[in-house]
Amino acid sequence: MKGSLQRLAERADAEGLLDVAYANVDSPFGALLIAATPRGLVKVSLPAYDPEEALEELATRVSPRVLEAPARLDQVRRELDLYFEGKLTEFDLPLDWQLTDGFQKKVQRAIARIPYGKTRTYTEMARSAGNERAVRAAGTACGTNPIPIVVPCHRVLRTGGALGGYGGGLPMKKALLELEGSGR
């Protein structure tokens, strides 16, 4: 059965009928659902989230042509594996930002530039996005980040250094920061 699904995905891809490819990836925190369009990585769904909801969001907001096609995501899986092993400090993946817009997109693009092992505050992220007073909106942008880990919202902390929130839960945020050597 698996072979026929793979052939179906390959055929859909070859015929230009595959708009969103997805795969499940193991991580130290549980299964991640990752998805990409021809433009790049569009979604990383953390273990705390329902993968069916992530697929529904992709079908509704990106394209109904969503198909499990792990081969299309090999590079993403390799880079995530290396990251979790502590061997990758910077992702080199094209990103598709279509699941975000406006101020949130500005904040998320600023988050993507936070160097490995460094942290920033919500206030700094708001300032980077052009509105220093929009601290709550910067927090919301972190919480709605469709590409966590790769767009490292775990590196954003409250002023004073408190962890703040994280979609994968605070233990995951703390573990990611410790992995990067900026543990709290």
C-alpha positions as CSV (number, residue, x, y, z in Angstrom):
1,M,0.0,0.0,0.0
2,K,2.8,2.4,0.9
3,G,4.4,1.9,-2.5
4,S,1.2,2.7,-4.4
5,L,0.7,5.9,-2.3
6,Q,4.3,6.9,-3.1
7,R,3.8,6.3,-6.8
8,L,0.6,8.3,-6.7
9,A,2.4,11.2,-5.0
10,E,5.3,11.0,-7.6
11,R,2.8,11.0,-10.5
12,A,0.8,13.9,-9.0
13,D,4.1,15.8,-8.6
14,A,5.3,15.0,-12.2
15,E,2.0,16.2,-13.6
16,G,2.0,19.4,-11.6
17,L,-1.0,18.4,-9.5
18,L,0.8,18.5,-6.1
19,D,0.6,21.9,-4.6
20,V,1.4,20.9,-1.0
21,A,3.6,18.0,0.0
22,Y,3.7,16.8,3.6
23,A,5.4,14.3,5.7
24,N,5.6,13.3,9.4
25,V,9.0,13.6,10.9
26,D,10.3,12.2,14.3
27,S,11.8,14.7,16.7
28,P,13.0,14.5,20.3
29,F,9.7,16.0,21.2
30,G,7.4,13.8,19.2
31,A,6.1,13.7,15.6
32,L,6.2,16.9,13.6
33,L,4.1,17.4,10.5
34,I,6.1,19.3,7.9
35,A,4.7,20.7,4.6
36,A,6.1,22.5,1.6
37,T,4.9,24.1,-1.6
38,P,7.0,24.5,-4.7
39,R,8.1,27.9,-3.2
40,G,9.4,26.3,0.0
41,L,8.6,25.1,3.5
42,V,5.2,26.4,4.5
43,K,4.3,24.6,7.7
44,V,5.9,22.9,10.7
45,S,3.2,21.6,13.1
46,L,4.6,20.8,16.5
47,P,3.6,17.7,18.5
48,A,1.2,19.6,20.7
49,Y,-1.0,20.3,17.6
50,D,-3.4,18.0,15.8
51,P,-1.9,17.0,12.4
52,E,-5.4,16.8,10.9
53,E,-6.0,20.4,11.8
54,A,-2.7,21.4,10.1
55,L,-3.7,19.5,7.0
56,E,-7.1,21.2,7.0
57,E,-5.5,24.6,7.3
58,L,-3.2,23.8,4.4
59,A,-6.1,22.6,2.2
60,T,-8.2,25.6,3.1
61,R,-5.6,28.4,3.0
62,V,-3.0,27.1,0.4
63,S,-4.6,24.5,-1.9
64,P,-6.8,21.5,-1.6
65,R,-4.2,19.5,-3.5
66,V,-2.3,18.3,-0.4
67,L,-0.6,14.9,-0.6
68,E,1.8,12.9,1.6
69,A,5.0,13.0,-0.4
70,P,8.0,12.5,2.0
71,A,10.6,12.5,-0.8
72,R,9.7,16.2,-1.5
73,L,10.7,17.0,2.1
74,D,14.0,15.1,2.3
75,Q,16.1,18.2,2.7
76,V,13.8,19.6,5.4
77,R,14.0,16.3,7.3
78,R,17.8,16.2,6.9
79,E,18.2,19.7,8.3
80,L,15.8,19.1,11.2
81,D,17.7,15.9,12.1
82,L,21.0,17.7,12.0
83,Y,19.6,20.6,14.1
84,F,18.3,18.2,16.8
85,E,21.6,16.5,16.9
86,G,23.3,19.8,17.5
87,K,25.1,19.7,14.2
88,L,23.2,22.5,12.3
89,T,23.1,26.1,13.5
90,E,21.4,27.7,10.5
91,F,18.7,26.3,8.3
92,D,19.2,26.7,4.5
93,L,15.7,26.1,3.3
94,P,13.5,28.2,1.0
95,L,10.4,29.4,3.0
96,D,6.9,30.0,1.7
97,W,5.4,32.8,3.9
98,Q,1.8,32.6,2.5
99,L,0.3,31.5,5.9
100,T,1.1,34.8,7.4
101,D,0.8,38.4,6.5
102,G,0.9,42.0,7.7
103,F,2.7,42.9,10.9
104,Q,2.9,39.2,11.9
105,K,4.8,38.5,8.7
106,K,7.2,41.3,9.5
107,V,7.8,40.0,13.0
108,Q,8.3,36.4,11.8
109,R,10.8,37.5,9.2
110,A,12.7,39.4,12.0
111,I,12.5,36.2,14.1
112,A,14.1,34.3,11.2
113,R,17.1,36.5,11.5
114,I,17.8,35.8,15.2
115,P,21.2,34.0,15.3
116,Y,21.5,30.5,16.7
117,G,22.3,30.6,20.4
118,K,21.0,34.2,20.8
119,T,17.7,35.4,22.1
120,R,15.6,38.6,21.7
121,T,12.7,40.0,23.5
122,Y,9.1,40.6,22.3
123,T,9.9,44.3,22.5
124,E,12.9,43.9,20.2
125,M,10.8,41.9,17.7
126,A,8.1,44.6,17.7
127,R,10.8,47.2,17.1
128,S,12.4,45.2,14.3
129,A,9.0,44.9,12.6
130,G,8.5,48.7,12.8
131,N,6.3,49.3,15.8
132,E,8.0,49.2,19.2
133,R,4.8,49.6,21.1
134,A,3.2,46.5,19.5
135,V,4.7,44.1,22.0
136,R,1.5,42.0,22.4
137,A,1.1,41.8,18.6
138,A,4.7,40.6,18.4
139,G,3.8,37.9,21.0
140,T,0.8,36.9,18.8
141,A,3.1,36.7,15.8
142,C,5.3,34.2,17.7
143,G,2.2,32.2,18.7
144,T,0.9,32.0,15.1
145,N,4.3,31.3,13.5
146,P,3.5,28.6,10.9
147,I,7.2,27.5,10.7
148,P,8.4,27.1,14.3
149,I,11.9,25.8,14.9
150,V,13.1,26.9,11.4
151,V,11.7,30.3,12.1
152,P,12.9,30.2,15.7
153,C,10.2,31.8,17.8
154,H,11.6,29.8,20.7
155,R,14.4,32.4,20.8
156,V,12.0,35.2,21.7
157,L,11.7,35.9,25.5
158,R,9.9,38.3,27.7
159,T,11.7,41.4,28.8
160,G,13.8,40.4,31.8
161,G,14.5,37.0,30.4
162,A,11.4,35.0,31.4
163,L,10.5,32.3,28.8
164,G,7.1,33.6,27.9
165,G,4.9,31.1,25.9
166,Y,5.6,28.5,23.3
167,G,3.2,26.5,21.1
168,G,5.1,23.3,21.8
169,G,5.0,24.0,25.5
170,L,7.6,25.6,27.8
171,P,9.6,22.4,28.4
172,M,10.2,22.2,24.6
173,K,11.1,25.9,24.4
174,K,13.6,25.4,27.3
175,A,15.1,22.3,25.7
176,L,15.5,24.1,22.3
177,L,17.3,27.0,24.0
178,E,19.5,24.6,25.9
179,L,20.3,22.7,22.7
180,E,21.4,26.0,21.2
181,G,23.5,26.9,24.3
182,S,21.3,29.8,25.4
183,G,19.4,27.7,28.0
184,R,17.4,29.4,30.7
